[in-house]
Amino acid sequence: MLQYICGWIMRKVFVGIYEAVEGMQTAETIFNEYGAVIVSENTILDEYIIKKLKNLHISKIKVYSPEEDIIAANDSELFKVQYNENVEIIKDVLWDISSGKSVDIKKVEAVSESIFARINENRDIVNCLNQMRSIEEYTYTHSVNVSLLAMLIGKWMRYDSATIKQLVQAGLLHDVEKSKISPEILNKQSNLDKKEYEEIKKHPVYGYRLIENLADMDRETCLGVLMHHEREDGSGYPAGVKGTHIHPFAKIIAVADIYDAMTSNRAYREKSPPLMCLN
């Protein structure tokens, strides 16, 4: 639908809430899940309104855009834009850690909120993850991918929103201390020797110690990071615990971690088709 505003021909277009900027004009009334009005049509967005919509987990809104400025952007394209931004933020976080700095929890929380805002876009998430895989960027994309997949699993398990948010953060941070492991070990094309494997096995403990005392960091997230390499039969690490002794977050992250690793091209092997990973 077209509309004239101040002499401009305007078209109604969807934008992701994290692409919304101050000064945009809403093209339809925005309701919450109970049908109550949050923002009326023709409202000019400001910082307060945008923050309010984010807090209410509104993933996209319809706004007016000048016709000449319109870029054909569907939901998948919006997802890809935000995905790439999140990868860049996580890259900054991991680079800081590798250089000896502490975790920038504000950046992690921003990415977590961005990911959680996509919770109802199952098809876009799965489709985009299958397309957007890079050997060079694997360390960074893997953290975002695991977080997205863990969120979907948490949703399928009917976790409440607060729990899923914790799970999303655990997914983002699950390999946080791998940034300090030598790339030669991480990308080695032959089998790891005993010493190298022992170095790899330390990263869950290092990650746990890095985040356990951060302000607002909950115990569930920390245990998800610590135990995501434990296995049901006790063959995992770092403690070799089994069954019900493994935190549920860790089990979910383990599934997401293995699935993303198997469906990604790595320096030492090609990816497997998604359906083969379910066998």
Protein Blocks (a to p, Z undefined) as FASTA:
>chain_A
ZZdeehiacddddddfklpcehiacfbdcddfkopafbdghiacdfklmmmmmmnopabd
cddddfklpccddfklmmmmmmmmmmmmmmmmmmmmmnopacdfklmmmmmmmmmmmmmm
mmlmmmmmmmmccfklmmmmmmmmmmmmmmmmmmmnopafklmmmmmmmmmmmmmmmmmp
cfklmmocbdcdfklmmmmmmmmmmmmmmmmmgghiafklmmmmmmmmgcfkopacfkop
ahjlpcfklmmmmmmmmmmmmmpccfkbccddfklmmZZ
